[in-house]
Amino acid sequence: MEAIILAGGFGTRLQGVVKDVPKPMADVNGRPFLEYVLDDLIQAGFKHAVLSVGYKHEIIMNHFGSKYKDLDISYAIEEEPLGTGGAIRFALKIIKSDYFFVLNGDTLFRINYQEMIHPEPIVMALKYLNQNDRYGQVTFKNGYVSSFIEKGSASKEGYINGGIYRFHRAFLESLMLPKKFSLEKDVLEKHVFLKPIKGVSFDAYFIDMGIPEDYQKLKEDLLYE
């Protein structure tokens, strides 16, 4: 199995506590956060990961090189921000498989990846939250996502996009989109009107370390790993 990890973010909201490194390299109990993400992939049987990098990418490349434990590492280096969709399509040239996974490099969602293997061109991991003020919401029924609800207009509890996807490469290659585009706005929210997106709900540990409070919680949660 192969994965693209989006690891090019600036981490603007974390700059008060995480400085001078890309957000995925934020220190979590003496280790860069990205190591936890890669360890989960190794445990799940992945053999190759493409790190989509941009901001201060040399720090990531110098730390991991071309191999991390049993995982082969490649890099797709953005010379300019391409958006989430553009970054995936740019990294796709390094992926060899017909199907592949995409993850966010600032989120830890400990799913069973085997449960994501379905024939649909887009499969999305979902998480049910009782308090989801920070996130938009998805409507999910009978195994499929049928709509996306903007952050702020959603109810306080419900399913959210967990930020892990499985894509069919032919589907992404067929999209007629500019060099820079958003996966969420330009692909997911538009495709769902053409055909519902396969969703898989996981009752698994989930945290997005995008704000200082959750970054601190993450360090406490992973203290003994």
Accessible surface in RSA format (square Angstrom, percent):
REM  Atomic radii and reference values for relative SASA: ProtOr
REM  Chains: A
REM  Algorithm: Lee & Richards
REM  Probe-radius: 1.40
REM  Slices: 20
REM RES _ NUM      All-atoms   Total-Side   Main-Chain    Non-polar    All polar
REM                ABS   REL    ABS   REL    ABS   REL    ABS   REL    ABS   REL
RES MET A   1    70.13  36.3  31.98  21.2  38.15  90.8  41.28  35.1  28.85  38.2
RES GLU A   2    12.96   7.4  12.09   9.2   0.87   2.1  10.93  21.1   2.03   1.7
RES ALA A   3     0.00   0.0   0.00   0.0   0.00   0.0   0.00   0.0   0.00   0.0
RES ILE A   4     0.00   0.0   0.00   0.0   0.00   0.0   0.00   0.0   0.00   0.0
RES ILE A   5     0.00   0.0   0.00   0.0   0.00   0.0   0.00   0.0   0.00   0.0
RES LEU A   6    25.13  14.0  16.84  12.0   8.30  20.9  17.41  12.2   7.72  20.8
RES ALA A   7     0.59   0.5   0.00   0.0   0.59   1.3   0.51   0.7   0.08   0.2
RES GLY A   8    24.06  29.7   0.00   N/A  24.06  29.7   9.19  25.2  14.87  33.3
RES GLY A   9    36.00  44.4   0.00   N/A  36.00  44.4  29.91  82.1   6.10  13.7
RES PHE A  10   107.88  54.0  99.20  61.4   8.68  22.6  99.20  60.1   8.68  24.8
RES GLY A  11    10.34  12.8   0.00   N/A  10.34  12.8   4.20  11.5   6.14  13.7
RES THR A  12    99.92  71.1  86.96  88.2  12.96  30.9  65.18  87.5  34.75  52.5
RES ARG A  13   137.73  57.8 117.38  59.8  20.34  48.4  64.26  87.8  73.46  44.5
RES LEU A  14     1.16   0.6   0.97   0.7   0.19   0.5   0.97   0.7   0.19   0.5
RES GLN A  15    89.62  50.1  86.38  63.1   3.24   7.7  28.01  59.6  61.61  46.7
RES GLY A  16    64.68  79.8   0.00   N/A  64.68  79.8  37.77 103.7  26.90  60.3
RES VAL A  17    80.47  52.9  49.86  45.1  30.61  73.8  55.55  48.3  24.92  67.6
RES VAL A  18    13.81   9.1   6.55   5.9   7.26  17.5   9.34   8.1   4.47  12.1
RES LYS A  19   141.32  68.9 120.10  73.7  21.22  50.5  66.65  60.0  74.67  79.5
RES ASP A  20   107.52  75.3  96.11  95.7  11.41  27.0  25.62  60.3  81.89  81.7
RES VAL A  21    42.36  27.9  37.30  33.8   5.06  12.2  37.30  32.4   5.06  13.7
RES PRO A  22     0.00   0.0   0.00   0.0   0.00   0.0   0.00   0.0   0.00   0.0
RES LYS A  23    24.99  12.2  23.48  14.4   1.50   3.6   7.49   6.7  17.50  18.6
RES PRO A  24     2.98   2.2   2.98   2.7   0.00   0.0   2.98   2.5   0.00   0.0
RES MET A  25    18.98   9.8  10.24   6.8   8.74  20.8  10.24   8.7   8.74  11.6
RES ALA A  26     0.09   0.1   0.00   0.0   0.09   0.2   0.09   0.1   0.00   0.0
RES ASP A  27    80.21  56.2  74.75  74.4   5.46  12.9  36.57  86.1  43.65  43.5
RES VAL A  28     0.00   0.0   0.00   0.0   0.00   0.0   0.00   0.0   0.00   0.0
RES ASN A  29    55.53  38.3  20.03  19.4  35.50  85.5  25.54  61.5  29.99  29.0
RES GLY A  30    64.18  79.1   0.00   N/A  64.18  79.1  30.18  82.8  33.99  76.1
RES ARG A  31    59.01  24.8  58.33  29.7   0.68   1.6  36.98  50.5  22.03  13.4
RES PRO A  32    18.82  13.7  17.58  16.0   1.24   4.5  18.32  15.1   0.50   3.1
RES PHE A  33     0.26   0.1   0.26   0.2   0.00   0.0   0.26   0.2   0.00   0.0
RES LEU A  34     0.00   0.0   0.00   0.0   0.00   0.0   0.00   0.0   0.00   0.0
RES GLU A  35    23.10  13.3  23.10  17.5   0.00   0.0   0.10   0.2  23.00  18.8
RES TYR A  36     1.96   0.9   1.72   1.0   0.23   0.6   1.58   1.2   0.38   0.5
RES VAL A  37     3.00   2.0   2.49   2.3   0.50   1.2   2.74   2.4   0.25   0.7
RES LEU A  38     0.00   0.0   0.00   0.0   0.00   0.0   0.00   0.0   0.00   0.0
RES ASP A  39    33.09  23.2  28.24  28.1   4.85  11.5  21.14  49.8  11.94  11.9
RES ASP A  40    25.62  17.9  21.47  21.4   4.15   9.8  13.58  32.0  12.03  12.0
RES LEU A  41     0.00   0.0   0.00   0.0   0.00   0.0   0.00   0.0   0.00   0.0
RES ILE A  42    41.13  23.4  30.54  22.7  10.60  25.5  30.54  22.0  10.60  28.8
RES GLN A  43   159.70  89.3 125.66  91.8  34.04  81.1  47.84 101.8 111.86  84.8
RES ALA A  44    32.77  30.1  11.14  17.2  21.63  49.2  22.92  32.3   9.84  26.1
RES GLY A  45    35.37  43.6   0.00   N/A  35.37  43.6  27.26  74.8   8.11  18.2
RES PHE A  46     3.31   1.7   0.00   0.0   3.31   8.6   0.00   0.0   3.31   9.5
RES LYS A  47   131.92  64.4 131.20  80.5   0.72   1.7  83.94  75.6  47.98  51.1
RES HIS A  48    16.84   9.2  16.84  11.7   0.00   0.0  15.19  15.7   1.65   1.9
RES ALA A  49     0.00   0.0   0.00   0.0   0.00   0.0   0.00   0.0   0.00   0.0
RES VAL A  50     0.00   0.0   0.00   0.0   0.00   0.0   0.00   0.0   0.00   0.0
RES LEU A  51     0.00   0.0   0.00   0.0   0.00   0.0   0.00   0.0   0.00   0.0
RES SER A  52     1.16   1.0   1.01   1.3   0.15   0.3   0.00   0.0   1.16   1.6
RES VAL A  53     0.27   0.2   0.27   0.2   0.00   0.0   0.27   0.2   0.00   0.0
RES GLY A  54    17.03  21.0   0.00   N/A  17.03  21.0  11.23  30.8   5.79  13.0
RES TYR A  55    62.78  29.3  49.35  28.1  13.43  35.0  39.01  29.3  23.77  29.3
RES LYS A  56    79.86  39.0  68.96  42.3  10.90  26.0  23.25  20.9  56.61  60.3
RES HIS A  57    41.16  22.5  41.16  28.6   0.00   0.0  25.58  26.4  15.58  18.1
RES GLU A  58    94.80  54.4  93.72  70.9   1.08   2.6  50.70  98.1  44.10  36.0
RES ILE A  59    58.98  33.6  54.29  40.4   4.69  11.3  57.16  41.2   1.82   4.9
RES ILE A  60     0.03   0.0   0.03   0.0   0.00   0.0   0.03   0.0   0.00   0.0
RES MET A  61    58.29  30.2  53.02  35.1   5.26  12.5  50.02  42.5   8.27  11.0
RES ASN A  62   128.11  88.3  93.66  90.5  34.45  82.9  30.39  73.1  97.72  94.4
RES HIS A  63    89.20  48.8  56.41  39.2  32.79  83.9  40.89  42.1  48.31  56.2
RES PHE A  64     8.52   4.3   0.35   0.2   8.17  21.3   3.32   2.0   5.20  14.9
RES GLY A  65    33.05  40.8   0.00   N/A  33.05  40.8  32.53  89.3   0.52   1.2
RES SER A  66    86.31  72.9  75.47 100.7  10.84  25.0  41.58  88.5  44.73  62.7
RES LYS A  67   113.67  55.5  94.78  58.2  18.89  45.0  74.64  67.2  39.03  41.6
RES TYR A  68    24.15  11.3  22.12  12.6   2.03   5.3  23.27  17.5   0.88   1.1
RES LYS A  69   126.60  61.8  94.31  57.9  32.29  76.9  78.73  70.9  47.87  51.0
RES ASP A  70    99.23  69.5  92.04  91.6   7.19  17.0  16.19  38.1  83.05  82.8
RES LEU A  71     0.00   0.0   0.00   0.0   0.00   0.0   0.00   0.0   0.00   0.0
RES ASP A  72    65.94  46.2  65.94  65.6   0.00   0.0  15.15  35.7  50.79  50.7
RES ILE A  73     9.01   5.1   0.00   0.0   9.01  21.7   0.00   0.0   9.01  24.5
RES SER A  74    29.90  25.3  25.29  33.7   4.61  10.6  11.60  24.7  18.30  25.6
RES TYR A  75    40.65  19.0  20.27  11.5  20.38  53.0  20.27  15.2  20.38  25.1
RES ALA A  76     1.67   1.5   0.00   0.0   1.67   3.8   1.67   2.4   0.00   0.0
RES ILE A  77    53.61  30.5  45.06  33.6   8.55  20.6  45.06  32.5   8.55  23.2
RES GLU A  78    27.27  15.7  16.92  12.8  10.35  24.6   4.33   8.4  22.94  18.7
RES GLU A  79   165.54  95.0 127.12  96.2  38.42  91.5  63.45 122.7 102.09  83.3
RES GLU A  80    66.02  37.9  62.56  47.3   3.46   8.2  27.34  52.9  38.69  31.6
RES PRO A  81    90.66  66.1  82.56  75.3   8.10  29.4  86.78  71.6   3.88  24.1
RES LEU A  82     7.00   3.9   6.64   4.8   0.35   0.9   6.64   4.7   0.35   0.9
RES GLY A  83    39.90  49.2   0.00   N/A  39.90  49.2  32.40  88.9   7.50  16.8
RES THR A  84    46.72  33.2  41.25  41.8   5.47  13.0  42.45  57.0   4.27   6.5
RES GLY A  85     2.02   2.5   0.00   N/A   2.02   2.5   1.15   3.1   0.87   1.9
RES GLY A  86     2.27   2.8   0.00   N/A   2.27   2.8   0.31   0.8   1.97   4.4
RES ALA A  87     5.46   5.0   5.46   8.4   0.00   0.0   5.46   7.7   0.00   0.0
RES ILE A  88     1.84   1.0   1.84   1.4   0.00   0.0   1.84   1.3   0.00   0.0
RES ARG A  89    64.45  27.1  56.27  28.7   8.18  19.5  29.34  40.1  35.12  21.3
RES PHE A  90    71.96  36.0  63.62  39.4   8.34  21.7  70.82  42.9   1.14   3.3
RES ALA A  91     0.00   0.0   0.00   0.0   0.00   0.0   0.00   0.0   0.00   0.0
RES LEU A  92     5.36   3.0   5.36   3.8   0.00   0.0   5.36   3.8   0.00   0.0
RES LYS A  93   135.44  66.1  97.31  59.7  38.13  90.8 104.42  94.0  31.02  33.0
RES ILE A  94    44.33  25.2  34.78  25.9   9.55  23.0  40.49  29.2   3.84  10.4
RES ILE A  95     6.50   3.7   0.00   0.0   6.50  15.7   0.00   0.0   6.50  17.6
RES LYS A  96   164.21  80.1 132.11  81.1  32.09  76.4 112.97 101.7  51.24  54.6
RES SER A  97    40.18  33.9  31.70  42.3   8.48  19.5  22.42  47.7  17.76  24.9
RES ASP A  98    92.62  64.9  87.19  86.8   5.43  12.8  13.37  31.5  79.24  79.0
RES TYR A  99    65.18  30.4  54.86  31.2  10.33  26.9  39.90  30.0  25.29  31.2
RES PHE A 100     1.18   0.6   0.00   0.0   1.18   3.1   1.18   0.7   0.00   0.0
RES PHE A 101     4.42   2.2   4.42   2.7   0.00   0.0   4.42   2.7   0.00   0.0
RES VAL A 102     0.35   0.2   0.35   0.3   0.00   0.0   0.35   0.3   0.00   0.0
RES LEU A 103     6.88   3.8   6.79   4.9   0.09   0.2   6.88   4.8   0.00   0.0
RES ASN A 104    40.28  27.8  38.53  37.2   1.75   4.2   4.68  11.3  35.60  34.4
RES GLY A 105     0.62   0.8   0.00   N/A   0.62   0.8   0.14   0.4   0.48   1.1
RES ASP A 106    27.81  19.5  27.12  27.0   0.70   1.6   4.29  10.1  23.53  23.5
RES THR A 107    15.57  11.1  10.05  10.2   5.52  13.2   4.88   6.6  10.69  16.2
RES LEU A 108     3.83   2.1   3.52   2.5   0.32   0.8   3.83   2.7   0.00   0.0
RES PHE A 109     7.28   3.6   0.35   0.2   6.93  18.0   0.35   0.2   6.93  19.8
RES ARG A 110    71.64  30.1  53.89  27.5  17.75  42.3  34.78  47.5  36.86  22.3
RES ILE A 111    16.19   9.2   0.00   0.0  16.19  39.0   1.53   1.1  14.66  39.8
RES ASN A 112    75.14  51.8  64.57  62.4  10.57  25.5  25.34  61.0  49.81  48.1
RES TYR A 113     8.34   3.9   6.22   3.5   2.11   5.5   3.69   2.8   4.65   5.7
RES GLN A 114   106.81  59.7  95.50  69.8  11.32  26.9  49.37 105.1  57.44  43.6
RES GLU A 115    87.17  50.0  77.31  58.5   9.86  23.5  35.60  68.9  51.57  42.1
RES MET A 116     0.00   0.0   0.00   0.0   0.00   0.0   0.00   0.0   0.00   0.0
RES ILE A 117    78.36  44.6  60.68  45.2  17.67  42.6  60.68  43.7  17.67  48.0
RES HIS A 118    56.19  30.7  52.12  36.2   4.07  10.4  36.00  37.1  20.19  23.5
RES PRO A 119   109.65  79.9  92.95  84.7  16.69  60.7  98.51  81.3  11.14  69.2
RES GLU A 120    28.41  16.3  24.76  18.7   3.65   8.7  12.48  24.1  15.93  13.0
RES PRO A 121    32.73  23.9  32.38  29.5   0.34   1.3  32.73  27.0   0.00   0.0
RES ILE A 122     1.86   1.1   0.80   0.6   1.06   2.6   0.80   0.6   1.06   2.9
RES VAL A 123     0.07   0.0   0.07   0.1   0.00   0.0   0.07   0.1   0.00   0.0
RES MET A 124     0.00   0.0   0.00   0.0   0.00   0.0   0.00   0.0   0.00   0.0
RES ALA A 125     0.00   0.0   0.00   0.0   0.00   0.0   0.00   0.0   0.00   0.0
RES LEU A 126     0.00   0.0   0.00   0.0   0.00   0.0   0.00   0.0   0.00   0.0
RES LYS A 127    28.14  13.7  28.14  17.3   0.00   0.0  10.93   9.8  17.21  18.3
RES TYR A 128    96.15  44.9  83.58  47.6  12.57  32.7  63.49  47.7  32.66  40.3
RES LEU A 129    32.94  18.3  31.49  22.5   1.45   3.6  32.94  23.1   0.00   0.0
RES ASN A 130   112.60  77.6 100.62  97.2  11.98  28.8  29.03  69.9  83.56  80.8
RES GLN A 131   109.79  61.4  92.58  67.7  17.21  41.0  53.17 113.2  56.61  42.9
RES ASN A 132     2.44   1.7   0.94   0.9   1.50   3.6   0.36   0.9   2.08   2.0
RES ASP A 133    78.78  55.2  57.74  57.5  21.04  49.8  39.77  93.6  39.01  38.9
RES ARG A 134    65.31  27.4  49.74  25.4  15.57  37.1  49.56  67.7  15.75   9.5
RES TYR A 135    43.53  20.3  38.80  22.1   4.73  12.3  37.14  27.9   6.39   7.9
RES GLY A 136    29.00  35.8   0.00   N/A  29.00  35.8  15.91  43.7  13.10  29.3
RES GLN A 137    22.13  12.4  20.46  15.0   1.67   4.0   0.03   0.1  22.10  16.8
RES VAL A 138     4.69   3.1   2.19   2.0   2.50   6.0   2.19   1.9   2.50   6.8
RES THR A 139    50.96  36.2  45.93  46.6   5.03  12.0  50.62  68.0   0.34   0.5
RES PHE A 140    47.29  23.7  23.42  14.5  23.87  62.1  23.42  14.2  23.87  68.3
RES LYS A 141   156.33  76.3 144.86  88.9  11.47  27.3  92.67  83.4  63.66  67.8
RES ASN A 142   131.01  90.3  94.70  91.5  36.31  87.4  40.82  98.2  90.20  87.2
RES GLY A 143    17.97  22.2   0.00   N/A  17.97  22.2  13.04  35.8   4.94  11.1
RES TYR A 144    74.32  34.7  73.17  41.6   1.15   3.0  48.50  36.4  25.82  31.8
RES VAL A 145     0.00   0.0   0.00   0.0   0.00   0.0   0.00   0.0   0.00   0.0
RES SER A 146    61.41  51.9  49.47  66.0  11.94  27.5  34.85  74.2  26.56  37.2
RES SER A 147    35.41  29.9  35.11  46.9   0.30   0.7  27.49  58.5   7.92  11.1
RES PHE A 148    50.21  25.1  22.03  13.6  28.18  73.3  22.11  13.4  28.10  80.4
RES ILE A 149    55.12  31.4  48.87  36.4   6.25  15.1  52.28  37.6   2.85   7.7
RES GLU A 150   101.42  58.2  94.38  71.4   7.04  16.8  56.46 109.2  44.95  36.7
RES LYS A 151   123.85  60.4 101.52  62.3  22.32  53.2  55.04  49.5  68.81  73.3
RES GLY A 152    76.95  94.9   0.00   N/A  76.95  94.9  40.80 112.0  36.15  81.0
RES SER A 153    84.13  71.1  49.04  65.4  35.09  80.8  53.23 113.4  30.89  43.3
RES ALA A 154    24.59  22.6   2.66   4.1  21.93  49.9   4.29   6.0  20.29  53.8
RES SER A 155    67.18  56.8  49.28  65.8  17.90  41.2  53.75 114.5  13.43  18.8
RES LYS A 156   127.37  62.1 122.88  75.4   4.49  10.7  92.28  83.1  35.09  37.4
RES GLU A 157    89.25  51.2  84.96  64.3   4.29  10.2  21.03  40.7  68.22  55.7
RES GLY A 158     6.42   7.9   0.00   N/A   6.42   7.9   6.42  17.6   0.00   0.0
RES TYR A 159    59.02  27.6  58.42  33.2   0.61   1.6  21.97  16.5  37.05  45.7
RES ILE A 160     0.63   0.4   0.63   0.5   0.00   0.0   0.63   0.5   0.00   0.0
RES ASN A 161    38.38  26.5  24.24  23.4  14.14  34.0  15.52  37.3  22.86  22.1
RES GLY A 162     1.43   1.8   0.00   N/A   1.43   1.8   0.83   2.3   0.60   1.4
RES GLY A 163     6.14   7.6   0.00   N/A   6.14   7.6   5.36  14.7   0.78   1.7
RES ILE A 164     6.00   3.4   6.00   4.5   0.00   0.0   6.00   4.3   0.00   0.0
RES TYR A 165     4.44   2.1   4.44   2.5   0.00   0.0   2.16   1.6   2.28   2.8
RES ARG A 166    26.70  11.2  26.43  13.5   0.27   0.7   0.26   0.4  26.44  16.0
RES PHE A 167     0.03   0.0   0.00   0.0   0.03   0.1   0.03   0.0   0.00   0.0
RES HIS A 168    53.95  29.5  53.95  37.5   0.00   0.0  29.18  30.1  24.77  28.8
RES ARG A 169    40.71  17.1  40.71  20.8   0.00   0.0  15.66  21.4  25.06  15.2
RES ALA A 170    51.84  47.7  45.08  69.6   6.77  15.4  46.99  66.2   4.86  12.9
RES PHE A 171    32.23  16.1  25.55  15.8   6.68  17.4  31.62  19.2   0.61   1.7
RES LEU A 172     6.02   3.4   5.93   4.2   0.09   0.2   5.93   4.2   0.09   0.3
RES GLU A 173    98.85  56.8  69.93  52.9  28.92  68.8  31.87  61.7  66.98  54.7
RES SER A 174    72.70  61.4  47.79  63.8  24.91  57.4  47.21 100.5  25.50  35.7
RES LEU A 175    36.73  20.5  29.58  21.2   7.15  18.0  31.70  22.3   5.03  13.5
RES MET A 176   183.49  95.0 151.20 100.1  32.29  76.9 129.07 109.7  54.41  72.1
RES LEU A 177    46.35  25.8  27.11  19.4  19.24  48.4  30.56  21.5  15.79  42.5
RES PRO A 178    88.93  64.8  75.14  68.5  13.80  50.1  88.20  72.8   0.74   4.6
RES LYS A 179   133.79  65.3 118.55  72.7  15.24  36.3  83.69  75.3  50.10  53.4
RES LYS A 180   107.20  52.3  96.51  59.2  10.70  25.5  55.36  49.8  51.85  55.2
RES PHE A 181    12.49   6.3   3.55   2.2   8.94  23.3  12.23   7.4   0.26   0.8
RES SER A 182    31.20  26.4  29.30  39.1   1.90   4.4  25.11  53.5   6.09   8.5
RES LEU A 183     1.56   0.9   1.56   1.1   0.00   0.0   1.56   1.1   0.00   0.0
RES GLU A 184    59.78  34.3  59.70  45.2   0.09   0.2  37.23  72.0  22.55  18.4
RES LYS A 185    97.28  47.5  92.69  56.9   4.59  10.9  79.76  71.8  17.52  18.7
RES ASP A 186    41.57  29.1  34.82  34.7   6.76  16.0   2.20   5.2  39.37  39.3
RES VAL A 187     2.82   1.9   0.41   0.4   2.40   5.8   2.82   2.4   0.00   0.0
RES LEU A 188     0.77   0.4   0.77   0.6   0.00   0.0   0.77   0.5   0.00   0.0
RES GLU A 189    46.77  26.9  45.85  34.7   0.93   2.2  11.72  22.7  35.06  28.6
RES LYS A 190   120.85  59.0 116.51  71.5   4.34  10.3  77.67  69.9  43.18  46.0
RES HIS A 191    25.30  13.8  23.29  16.2   2.01   5.1  19.11  19.7   6.19   7.2
RES VAL A 192     8.31   5.5   1.19   1.1   7.12  17.2   1.19   1.0   7.12  19.3
RES PHE A 193   166.58  83.3 132.43  82.0  34.15  88.9 136.06  82.5  30.52  87.3
RES LEU A 194   149.73  83.4 115.26  82.5  34.47  86.7 118.77  83.4  30.96  83.3
RES LYS A 195   109.55  53.4 108.55  66.6   1.00   2.4  65.01  58.5  44.55  47.4
RES PRO A 196    64.50  47.0  61.10  55.7   3.40  12.3  61.10  50.4   3.40  21.1
RES ILE A 197     1.83   1.0   0.00   0.0   1.83   4.4   1.83   1.3   0.00   0.0
RES LYS A 198    31.83  15.5  31.83  19.5   0.00   0.0   2.29   2.1  29.55  31.5
RES GLY A 199     2.76   3.4   0.00   N/A   2.76   3.4   0.00   0.0   2.76   6.2
RES VAL A 200    18.85  12.4  16.29  14.7   2.56   6.2  18.85  16.4   0.00   0.0
RES SER A 201    48.19  40.7  26.26  35.0  21.93  50.5  13.80  29.4  34.39  48.2
RES PHE A 202    13.80   6.9   9.88   6.1   3.92  10.2  12.48   7.6   1.32   3.8
RES ASP A 203   148.25 103.8 110.20 109.7  38.05  90.0  41.50  97.7 106.75 106.5
RES ALA A 204    20.31  18.7  11.47  17.7   8.84  20.1  20.31  28.6   0.00   0.0
RES TYR A 205    70.44  32.9  54.12  30.8  16.32  42.5  62.69  47.1   7.75   9.6
RES PHE A 206    30.36  15.2   9.34   5.8  21.02  54.7   9.34   5.7  21.02  60.2
RES ILE A 207     8.63   4.9   6.45   4.8   2.17   5.2   8.55   6.2   0.07   0.2
RES ASP A 208    23.03  16.1  22.72  22.6   0.32   0.7   0.89   2.1  22.15  22.1
RES MET A 209     0.21   0.1   0.17   0.1   0.04   0.1   0.17   0.1   0.04   0.1
RES GLY A 210     0.95   1.2   0.00   N/A   0.95   1.2   0.00   0.0   0.95   2.1
RES ILE A 211    38.96  22.2  38.96  29.0   0.00   0.0  38.96  28.1   0.00   0.0
RES PRO A 212    52.38  38.2  48.72  44.4   3.66  13.3  48.84  40.3   3.54  22.0
RES GLU A 213   121.09  69.5 108.31  81.9  12.79  30.4  65.55 126.8  55.54  45.3
RES ASP A 214    29.56  20.7  29.56  29.4   0.00   0.0   0.35   0.8  29.21  29.1
RES TYR A 215    13.71   6.4  13.71   7.8   0.00   0.0   6.07   4.6   7.64   9.4
RES GLN A 216    86.34  48.3  86.34  63.1   0.00   0.0  37.92  80.7  48.41  36.7
RES LYS A 217   101.08  49.3  99.58  61.1   1.50   3.6  77.21  69.5  23.87  25.4
RES LEU A 218     0.00   0.0   0.00   0.0   0.00   0.0   0.00   0.0   0.00   0.0
RES LYS A 219    52.60  25.7  51.99  31.9   0.61   1.5  14.08  12.7  38.52  41.0
RES GLU A 220   109.00  62.6  91.69  69.4  17.31  41.2  38.70  74.8  70.31  57.4
RES ASP A 221    61.18  42.9  28.31  28.2  32.87  77.7  13.58  32.0  47.60  47.5
RES LEU A 222     3.37   1.9   3.32   2.4   0.05   0.1   3.35   2.4   0.02   0.0
RES LEU A 223    95.52  53.2  80.03  57.3  15.50  39.0  80.03  56.2  15.50  41.7
RES TYR A 224   205.86  96.1 169.91  96.7  35.95  93.6 136.57 102.6  69.29  85.4
RES GLU A 225   104.36  59.9  55.76  42.2  48.59 115.7  58.28 112.7  46.07  37.6
END  Absolute sums over single chains surface
CHAIN  1 A    10684.0       8456.9       2227.1       6133.0       4551.0
END  Absolute sums over all chains
TOTAL         10684.0       8456.9       2227.1       6133.0       4551.0
